[in-house]
Each structure stands twice: as structure tokens, then as C-alpha cells.
Amino acid sequence: MEAREELRKLRESTGMNRKEFCEYFEIPYMTETDWELGNRRVPQYLLRLMEYKIQTEKLSDKRIEDDKENDVTNR
């Protein structure tokens, strides 16, 4: 999998849009956009650090829990 695809999947796992993701990680919006579009290559070490932060802060788990809560409330 290419780094840009990994970044997109990582962002989507948090439930954040690009703007929120950039604000959270303090990354310029255009830089993140260029990474996802493949105009620039995201450094592998940065992907690993972002993934680590997301896991330690349980952002991806929070999104899954929020989705479950929304499913229950929408029934």
C-alpha cells in the first residue's frame, strides 16, 4: 500500500475530515492534501508517529464507539 493510501485510511479511521486532522496534528492543510493526492510523499516515520498517537489516544476506538451509539439511537 502506498503511503498516501495509508494516510487516508489512518485519517478515516479517526472519523476526522482533512481540516480536523490537520488541526489535530498541526499540519498545514495543503501539505496533508498534497500527501493524500500523491503530489508529495508523506515520510514513513511520520505515518508511524501519527498512528501511534491515534492508538494511544484511542481515537479510532472512539469513532467505532460513536458509530455504534449512532446506530442504536437511529433505530
N, C-alpha and C positions, 0 to 999 in steps of 0.2 A: 504494500500500500504506500502511496506517495505521501510525503509529509503534509501536503495541503489537504489531502483527504483525512489524514489523522487529525489535523487541527479542526477541521469542520466537524468531524464526529465527536471530538472532545468538547467543542463548544455546544453542540446539540445535546450532548449528554447532560449538560448543566441546565438546559431549558432557557438559556440566555440567547438574546439576539446579538448581532455583532456589536452594536453600540454598548450594551450592558457588559458584554465580555471584555471589550476594550477598556471600559471604565474600571472594571473589577481588577484587571491585570495591569492597568495603567500603560496600555499600549496604544500608540496613535491609531486612529480608525483606518487611515489609508494604508498603514503598514499591515495591519491584520487583513484588510481587504485584498491587498496585493498578494499576501501569503495564500489566502484561500483561492484566489483566481489563478495562482501559479505564476504571477508576474515576478515574484521574488520567492526565494526559498527560505522557509522557516527553519532555524537551526534546531537540530535534533535535541540538543541539551535543553533548549527552551521548552520543547514539547514535553520532555520528561519532567521538568520542573513544574509546568502547568498541571500536568496530570497528577503529580504528587500533591500539589496544593489542593486540587479538586477532591482527591481521595481523602486527604487528611481533614478537610473541612466538610466532607460528606455532601458536597453539592450535588453530585449525580444521584446519591441516595435520596436527597431531599426532593429532587424533581420527580423521582419514581413515586415517593410517598404522596406528593401533591397531586400527581396524576390519579392515583388510587382514590384519594379523597374526593377529587372532582367527579370521578366515575360514580362513586356512591351517592353524592349529592345530586347528580344529574338524573338519577333514576326515578 
